[in-house]
Amino acid sequence: MTLIHVDRARRLQAGMELVLDHDGLSMEHFPQVHEKYPGGIAFHGHRFMFTDSFERAIETAGTTREAAYRVKDFLIEQVFEAVRLESYPDCLSRFQVIFAVAPQDYLGIQHKIAWRDDAVPLPWLIESPHTERRDMTWLREGSFASPHHDAHQYWQGNASHDPYWEYLCAMPVRVVAPYEDTT
């Protein structure tokens, strides 16, 4: 399936193949990661799985508000992954995928993607052997009172009141070309 991935880090190139890895995660120091994620983890997993990544994100936050968003993002990712491991183990892990949107949805959600970044993210066409569609609104709209409920809604593939559909793309993912709007 060909989808659009927004490259916030601006590090993709046409023809690249994105794969999972255990870079920097020795079996001796991180046996639980190797056990739960034997195929490796993606960039998103590295970013949200470890406290040191979380601490670095807080330290580099420009404002108190940005730091609060990063704390919420970290906690929500932890809750959603715990619910997946417990109740939906056959679903793709958010720690092992790259995220994308359908081409027909991209223009309508651009404002939701880049709102916190200074640099304009670059959209790329990507291909994945297996995808799952989920409503990302469940990660953003909930409160600390409802994360378990929201996680179950997300993993069941249910739509919220205002769906923001994302695709979880299993690795390996092939970077095809920069996306160019032709409408």
HELIX and SHEET records of a PDB file:
HELIX    1   1 PRO A   31  LYS A   36  1                                   6    
HELIX    2   2 PHE A   43  MET A   49  1                                   7    
HELIX    3   3 THR A   51  GLU A   59  1                                   9    
HELIX    4   4 THR A   64  SER A   87  1                                  24    
HELIX    5   5 ARG A   94  GLN A   96  5                                   3    
HELIX    6   6 PRO A  103  ILE A  113  1                                  11    
HELIX    7   7 THR A  137  ARG A  140  1                                   4    
HELIX    8   8 PRO A  147  TRP A  155  1                                   9    
SHEET    1   A 4 THR A   2  ASP A   7  0                                        
SHEET    2   A 4 LEU A 122  GLU A 127 -1                                        
SHEET    3   A 4 VAL A 173  PRO A 178 -1                                        
SHEET    4   A 4 GLU A  17  LEU A  18 -1                                        
SHEET    1   B 3 VAL A  97  ALA A 100  0                                        
SHEET    2   B 3 TRP A 165  ALA A 170 -1                                        
SHEET    3   B 3 THR A 131  ASP A 135 -1                                        
END                                                                             
